[in-house]
Amino acid sequence: MIQIFSLEHAPHEDPVYITQWLHEKQINLQPVRLYEGDHFPDVAEVGILLIMGGFMNIYEEKEFPWLVEEKKFIRKVIDAGKPVLGICLGGQLIADILGEKVTKALHPEYGWHTINRVTPLLESSYVYPERLFALFPEKVQAFEWHQDTFAIPEGAVRIYASKLCENQAYLYHDRVIGLQFHPEMDELTIREFLHYSSSEIKEKGLEDVKLDILERISLTSSGNLFVAGLMEYLLELA
């Protein structure tokens, strides 16, 4: 049986729809809750690694010392050729590990944003399987909640951009995917996330954004369909 692990950095930042999708396929997902002090698995046990979001930044290693060991672990998993999917903070961690900068975004993104495919995979010097083309539709309605942004690692290809953030997704070779947005969240989890983030919403004056999120909450289906396609592909590689 394939072993899928998710590195989790905070409550309300778990794989959500991915967990539901895997459950329907009778595949277990094993959480590694770093904020609770869970230990990393042996790299040899990892079939697929998911790296989830979180409120911390990749450079806050003094406040969150487990980030140091997490980066080492992710590097080993990538070097071992395992399929990896990083979401938001997860995508930033992979970019950092692969030698690129993670910086404050010029325009933080909150709520629903349209992301557009920008780079044909054929432009890359790396030979990608044709199967990959179908994974990335021209547009995805994405839920965003980030202040930082990653640069595209050397050897990776940029896939998506939004009006406010040019780097929304990248593919490193054929089995490491970094996303800046949250396709894994469902309606219930977004409602819980907004409740959990109420002080941040008030502090940053995001009340109108919150209303828009709730009015268009059915857009979660776009992200869920997208991430299901990614998981199908990663399972084929594992």
Secondary structure, 3 states (H helix, E strand, C coil): CCCEEEEECCCCCCCCHHHHHHHHCCCCEEEEEHHHCCCCCCHHHCCEEEECCCCCCCCCCCCCCHHHHHHHHHHHHHHCCCCEEEECHHHHHHHHHCCCCEEEEEEEEEEEEEEEECCCHHHCCCCCCHHHHHHCCCEEEEEEEEEEEECCCCCEEEEEECCCCCCCEEEECCCEEEECCCCCCCHHHHHHHHHHCHHHHHHCCCHHHHHHHHHCHHHHHHHHHHHHHHHHHHHHHC
